[in-house]
Amino acid sequence: MRYLVTGATGYIGGRLAPRLLGHGPEPDLVPDPSAGPVHVRCLVRNPDKLADVPWAADAEIVRGDLLDPDSVRTACEDVDVVYFLVHSLSDSDFAATDRRAALILGEAARAAGVKRIVYLGGLHPDTGAGKLSAHLASRVEVGETLLRSGVPTVVLQAAVILGSGSASFEMLRYLTQRLPLMVTPRWVHNRIQPIAVRDVLRYLIRVAEIDAPDAELNRTFDIGGPEVLTYYEMMQRYARVAGLSRRRVLPVPVLSPSLSAHWINVVTPVPKSIAKPLIESLVHEVVCSEDDIRARIPDPPGGLIGYDRAVELALSRITDGEVETRWSGATVANVPSDPLPSDPEWAGGDVYLDEREQACAATPERLWTVVEGIGGERGWYSFPLAWSVRGWMDRAVGGVGLSRGRRDPHDLRTGDALDWWRVERMVEPGGPRAADGDRDPEEGLLRLRAEMKVPGRAWLEMSVRPRPGGSTYHQRAVFIPHGLPGYLYWWSVAPFHGIVFGGMVRNITRTAERDGDVPATAGRRPSWLRARRDRDRAA
């Protein structure tokens, strides 16, 4: 069986692809061996984002864009099943973007002779599209577009997905943990049928294997967990599982989805651009209207995962730092990346730099461990108040702020969200990707691209290279202003660079030197040398 996975850098696609390859920790979440050898192709805009995942070597990773017909046609060649797992949730015109992507994929799949398309959409009430939120209406439209593509299409429709790192779960988690007393809109009493991410993955894998006439499968299937709850009940049961006191909730009629999104933007890591469409969907009751899928895919021996168990699994993954994928792994829309001003493609324009370097007595491996562990709970090694204030300012205007944290407390991958930054490129010292011709093979590089609200484009580079008796730490901040606000922004913050960026250089090298008497192997080895973990990270 030959699969094409779109959205492999996203929350669901990043978990589905390794399980199709047999790399998942659950023995039952693999394709049926009787279907023959498995080949998985992943279509991504930036292949570097999958360079560090442990299953990348066993997959065919191709560069392309769902809005580029040529790259989609090429990706669909010699493929049996296509998974459409993308949704432009934070784009200002996400409906038009997703509509065009679905049209392009459907045409390419039909021309290539693809046997089946599988799409994960949203569960919704049986009302006219005009009565649905823009988010749900777009999901419905994409499903209908694929169903009309001429390729047999299975549309799975799910409500809230419970799993570590999902936007819906993070919103629920932070609201419940941080607010023992909260004023809520009336929709908290609407009914929802949540489903564990593990059950979603099982349906995605098995539905591609159903042997039935095309006409019987070219349809939607509702999928949900074994319980129907209100959002209020979900918060109370989350609190019980997490060992928290009972939450006090006062529903009021004046909180619109927009106001609720502002509040969630402040209280949780989920930015307003994502929170608003999620909340607008919760205004509707989302309960399965049929369970036909269970006639074709029977429940597992232990049954579908219940709500409390799903929360337990998700919290255990979070506690252990074993979150496999996160909602923040998807790139923020309308944030340009390449080229960096130092790249050959740069065509000119004003560029402001803050460049600093310092010798370090620690080994390159020890210094790199400090660099790769930056951000999240460890912070940024200088003037914590300034970083916090800047993060709150960004959240106040709808940005991501510092609350996204890290996917993993130790390990970074290209494409990871890191507070208000995105890991644009990472090359570990002496790692297999370092010998790419443009840098010393022994040099390590971490390049971060800013995704905060700023009048321009910004990067932060940290590099480590060996020297006799230790290592050298090099740091470079790059800013390209956009219009007059950009210039004013740079000159308003430039006086603080000595404290912020200078403090980073001093404290990063001091931390490495202070811990230098501890062998590197006592802490953590570079990720490209670490063995794959066998722990269950599905939730």
N, C-alpha and C positions, 0 to 999 in steps of 0.2 A: 504494500500500500504506500502510495506517495502522497504526502501531505504538503500543503502550502499554508503557513501560519502568518497572517498579517496581524500586526499589533504584538509582536513577540517581545518588544521592550516594555509593554504595558503590564498591568496588574494580572489579568487573566492569561493573556498570551505568554507571559514570562513564566507561568506555572504549567501551562498546557504543553508547550514545546518539549521540555525535558521529560515529561511523562510519556509523550508519544515515543520518545527515544529510549524509554525504559530506565531513565535516570531518577525517577521519583522514588521516595522512600516507601510508598505503599505498594505492596505486591499486586493488588487488584486494579490499580490505576495504570494499566499499560494496554496497548492494543492487543487484540486477539492474535496469538501466535499463528493460528491456522490461516490467517489472512496473508501470510507470507512476509518477506523482508520489509522493513520500514525505512522510508527515506523522508526526512523532514527538511523542507526548505523554508527559510524565514525571510520575508521581504521587509527590509528596514531602511529608513532614510539614512541612518548613520551606523554602519556595521561596527564601528568602534564601541558602541554601547553594549554589544554582546561579546566583546573580545575577552572579558574576564569571567564570564559565566562558565561553570565547570563542564557544561554540556556542549559548548560551542564547537569543539573539535569534531563532534559527531553529527553536526547539522551543516546543511548548505546555507550559508548566509549570503544573501544577495542585496545589493544596494538598489533602492527604487523608491518610488512615491506612488501612493494610490491615486494621486491626481495626475500622474504621468502615464498616459495610455501605453506608450511603448514599453516602459519598464514593467507594467502590469502584465502586458501580453507575454513578455519574455518569462516572467515569473510563473505564469500559468501553464507553460509548456510541460508536457509529460507529467501532469499532476492528476491524481484521482479525486482528492478532497481538498477544498479550500475553506479555511476558517477566516471569517470576517470578524475581527475582534477589535475594531477601532471605533472611537467615538470622540469627536472634537468638542469635548464638553466645555472647555474654557474659551473657545473661539467666539468672537462676537457674532459671526454668521455661521455657527456650527451646522445649522440645518442645511444650508446650501452646500457647504463643504462635504458633509456626509452623503447628501443626495448625489452629488457628482461622483464621489468615490464609489458609491454602490453601482451607479450606471456603468462606470468604466470597468469595474471588476466583473460585473455580470456579462458585459459584452466580451471581455477577454476570456472569461471562463467558458462561455458558449463556443467561441471560435477555437479554443484549445481542446474541446471535447472533455472538459472536466465532468466527472460523474455526479458530484454533489457539492453544494455549498452549505456550510453550517454558520449560522449567525446567532450571536447572543444579544437579544434585545431586552426591552423592559416590559415587565408585567404591567398591565393597565386595565382600567375598567372598560366595559363595553359601551362606550359613549362615542359620539362623533369626534373626529380629530380636532374640530374647532373647540371642543370643551376640555381637551387635554392641555397640560403644560407644554411649553415649547420643547422642552427636553424629551418628554414622552412622545409627543407628536412626531418628533424627528426620528426616534427609534422605530415607531410604527411605520413611518414612511420608508425608511431604509429597508425594513423587512419586506414591505410590499414591493419595493423596487426589485429586490433580489428574487422574490417569488415569481415575478413577471419576466425574469431574465432569460428563460428558456432552459436553465439548468435546474434540475431538481434541488430544491432548497429546503432545509429544515431550520426554522426560526424558533429558538428556545427563548422563552420570555420569563425573566426572573425579576423579583422585587429586590429587597435589601439583601446584599451578599455579606455574610458574616465570615470574616477572616482577618487575620493580622495584616494590617497595612491597607485594607480597603478604605476608601474615603467614607463610605457609610458607617463602617465600624468605628473609624477614628472619630467621626463626629459624635456618635453615640457614647464612645468611651470618655472623651474629654468633657462633654456636657455633664455626664453622670458623675465623674470623679471630681470635677472642679466646683460643681454647684450643688451643695446639699439642699439649697432652697432656690427654686427658679420660677420665674414667671414665663409661661409658655403660651403659644397660640393654641387654638381649639383643635388643630389637626393632630395633636398628640393623642387624641382619643380615636383617631381613624384606625381601621384594622389593616394589618400588614402580615404577609406570609413570608418571613425571611427564610433564607436557605444558606447552609454552610458551603463555603467555597469548595470543600472537598467533594460535595455532592454535585456541584456545578461542573467540576472537572470530569467527574465520572459520566455525567450525561453527555458532555461534549465529546468524550472519547467513544462512548458506546453508540451514540446516534450516527456516527460515521460508518458504523459497521452493520446497521440494520439492513437485512435483506428483505426488501418489499418492493412492490411496484412503485415506480416514480410518482405516479398520480396520488398514491396514498401518503407519500412522505413530503410532497410539496405543500407544506402547511405550517402553521404555528403550533407549538406545544407549550402549555404553561408548566413551569417547574417551580416547586416551592418545598419548603421543609415540612415537617409533620405538625407544626403548630401555627395557629393564627393568633396574633397578639396585637395590641395597640402599642404605639410608640411609648406611651406612658408605662405600660407593663414591661416593655423591653428595657426601659431605664431602671425600673425597680428590680427586675430580675438580674440585670447586669450588676447592680449594686450588691445584691445578695451574693452572687457568685464571686465578686471581687472583695467581699468582706467589708463592704461599706454600710453605713447606717441607711435606713430607709430615706429616700429622697422626698422632699416636700415640693409639690408642684401646684402652682396657681394658674390655671388657664385663663387667658383674657382674649377678647375678640379683636384687639387693635393691632396685634403684631402681624403685619403683612409678610409675605415671603421675602420681600426686599429688606425689611427691618430685621427679620429673623436671620437673614444671611449676614447682615452687618454684625449682629450679636455673635453669631457663630464664628465670624472672621476674627473677632477679638478673643473669644474664649477657647477656640480649638485651633489646631494647625491648618485646618481646611480653609483656603482663601475664599473670599466672597464669590469669585468667578465660578468656583465649583460648587460652593454651598448653595447658592441660589437655585440652580436647576434641580439639585437633589431635594431641596425643601419643597419646591413647586411640585415635584412628583409625589411627595408625601401628603400633599393636600388631598390627593385621591386615595380611596381605599384600594389597595393592591393585593387582591386575593385570587388564587387560581380559580378559574371558572370551569375547568375540566382537568382531569388527570389521565388523559389518554396515553401519555408517555409511559406510564407504569405498566401498560399492557405490552409495550414493546421493549422496555428496559425495566425488568423487575427490580425491586428494592434489594440492596445488599443484605446478606444474612442477618446483620445486626439492625437492619432498618436504617432509614434516613437519620441523619444526625439531628438531635433535638437542639433547641435554643441554648439551654444551659451548657450542654456539652460543647457546642460550637464556641461559646464565649470562653469556656475553660481552655480549649485548645488554642484559641487566638491569644489569650493572655499568657499562656505558657510560652508561646513562641516569642512574644514581646519581652517577657521577663528574661528569657534565655538568650536574647539577642539573635534569634534565628528567623527573623522575618524575611521571607524569601523574595517577595516583591511588594512594592508599596504604590499607592496611588500617585505619589509625588515622582515616581520614576518616569512618568510621561512629561515631555518637555513642555514648558509653559509657552502658550501661543504668542506669536508676534514678538518674540525675543530673538533678535538676530545673533548668529554665532560667528561664522566665518565670513571673511578672513580676519585674523588678528593683525594689527598693524605691522607686525614684523614678518608676516607671511608674504611670499612673492606676489600674491594676487592683489595686495593692498594698493589702491589707486591714488592715495594721497588724502589730504585733509589734516586738520589739527589733531594732534595726539599729545596727551599729557601723561607723563611717566613719574613714578616714584620708585626708584631702584636702589636697593640696599644689599650689602653682602657682608658676611662675617665668618671668620674662621672658627671652627669648632673642634674641641679636643676629642669628641666622641667619634666612634667609627661611623662610616656612611650608613651602615645597616641600622645602628641605633638612632641616628638622626632622622633617617627615613621613617622609622616607626613612629616618631613624634609627629612628623609632617602628615603621614597618612591617618593619624588618629585625631587630627584637628577638627574642631567644630562639635556640634551637638552638646552633650553634657560637659565635655572638656573645655568648651569655649575656644577663644581665639588668642589666648596668651597675652592680651594687653587690654587695659582700660575696659573692663567688663561693662561698666555703666554706659560708656559711649556706644558699645555694640548693642546693648539692650535698648537704649533710647532710639537708635536708628532703626532697630527692628520694630519697635512699637510704632514709630512714625510710618513705616512702610505698611504695617497692618492697618493703620488708621485710614489709609487711602486705598485699601483693597489689595495690597501686595501680599507676598508670602511671608515676609518677616523672617524671624529666626526660628519659628515654631516647628518647621518641618524636621529639624534635627538631622539624624543620620539613619540610613537603613540598617546599618550594623555598627556597633561601637568601635570595631577595630578595622574592618575590611572596607575598602572603597573600590568601586568599579567605575569605569567610564560610563557617563550617563546618569550616575546617582545624583539625587538632590542632596545638598549639604547646606542646611540652613537656607539663606537666600541665594546661594550659589548653585551651579550645576557643574559637575565634573565633566569638563569638555575633553580633557586628555590626561591620561595617567600612564607614565612609563616608570616601572620600578627599577632601581639600580641593578644592573646586571641581569635583568629579566629577559625572557625570550623576545619581547616586543621592543626592547631598547635599541637593538642594532638595526635601526631603520634608515641609517644614512645621514640623518640631519643632526644627530647628537652623539656624544661620546657614549659608547655602550655601557660604561660604568656609571653614567649620570642618571639620576632619577628626576622626574618632572611631574608636578601636579599643577594642572592649569584649570582654574575655576572661572566660569562665566557668570556674571551677576544676572539674577532674575528679579531683583527688587525694582520698585518703581523709581526710576532715575532718568533725568533728561539727557540720555546718551547711552553709550555702550561701555561696559566695564569688565575687566578681567583681573584676576590675581594669580600670579605664577609663583610657585615655590619649587626650587630645584636643589638637589644635593649632588655633590661630586666629591670624589676622594682626593686627598692630598697627603703628603708624607706626614705621618703622625696624627692623622685625624680626617677631617672632612671640611668642606666649605658649603655654607648655606647661602643661597642667592634668592632674593625676593624682588618681584617686580609687579607693581600695580599699573594698569593701563586704563586710560579713560579717553573716549572719543565724545566730545560734547555735541549735543544736538541743539542748534540755535542758541540764542542768548541765554535761555534758562540753563543750558548745559555749562556755558562758561561761568555764569554766576555760581552755579552749584560747585564747580571745581574750586574756584577761588574762595568760596565760603568754608570749605572743609579742608583746604590745603594747610592752614595753620595747625591743624590737629594731627597731621600725618606723622610728625616726629614722635608724638606720643603713641599713636595707634600702630603705625607700621614699624617705627623704630622699636617700640616695645615688643612687637611680635618677634622681630629678629633676635633681640636679646634674650627673650624668655624661651623661645623655641630652642636655641642653642644651649642655654643654661639647663633646660630640662633634660636635653639629651646628655649633657655632660654629667649632670647630677645622677642620672640613672645609668651612666656608662659602666659602672662597676658590676652591673647585673648582666649576665650573658644574654645575648639577643634571644637565644633559644628558650630562656626562662620566661620570656614574655610571649612574643608571637613571631613567627617566621613570615617572610614575604608571602603574599597570598598565592603566588604562582608556584610556591614550593609546598604549600600546605596540602595535606591529604583531604580528600572529599569526606564530608561528614555524613554519617549514616542516620543521623537523628531525623525524626519525623518533623518536617517543616511544612507540611501541607496546609496547616490552618492559617 
